[in-house]
Amino acid sequence: MTDDHGLPRGFARSETARAEAFSDGVLAIAVTILVLGLTDPPHEPGGLGRALLRQWPVYLGYLASFSYVAVIWLNHHQAFVRIRAMDRGLHAANLLLLFTTAALAFPTAVLSGALQNSVIDSDARVAVALYAGIAAGMCGSWIVLYGHLDRRPELLHHAVEPSYVAHGRLRSWAGVMAYLLAGAVGALTAPVVALAVFVVLPVFYFLTSEGLRLPGRGRREANRQE
């Protein structure tokens, strides 16, 4: 509906191009900030090698967080291939996703700094809990996005596979539970266990970036198309 001047009334639906461009910019800045944590460590003459080895938590944090942001970008691209229009709710969900993604540099730096002192003390436990909480929040933002698409299927292209949104919500809930469980285990018992989960989970999201593939599903779909 438009006014007397031909302008849309209220919040009009729009194409996805601007949202995609803005999102790509935010994600690019997020990974750039992560790399700023890789610095020349203080050292005595002749001690550079040992100093570089001592800051192994920095490398681990960069690997985990860069991998996580990378698969977020990949999954974001896969989502917007299927989205044909944006409304206010979807813009809000996308901004929430970018908000949580941009915040990941903070717990990464906290975790890297704490682990350089000890991998078992109270600071390390707090640091893994912080990282897990923000990472779980990022997964939760995907739940919000998929939930909006579930309520507004008209925003999707007509050819989108029927299981896409349901599988996306399942993957997101799996991430929330995995990160929260890892954070709890790391905070209460062994921070190293949480670190392993932080590195492995991005691999899961990469392998499932086109949705969950159930055994035999691809063969059945191919047979239906023939």
JOMOTA-V477027 format. One record per helix or strand. SS is the DSSP state (H for helix, E for strand). FROM is the first residue (numbers start at 1). TO is the last residue. Records with the same first field share a line. If there is no record, write none. Layout:
SS = FROM-TO ; FROM-TO
//
This chain:
E = 2-2 ; 8-8 ; 14-14 ; 83-83 ; 86-86 ; 156-156
H = 17-35 ; 48-54 ; 56-82 ; 88-102 ; 104-117 ; 122-151 ; 153-155 ; 164-188 ; 191-207 ; 217-225
//
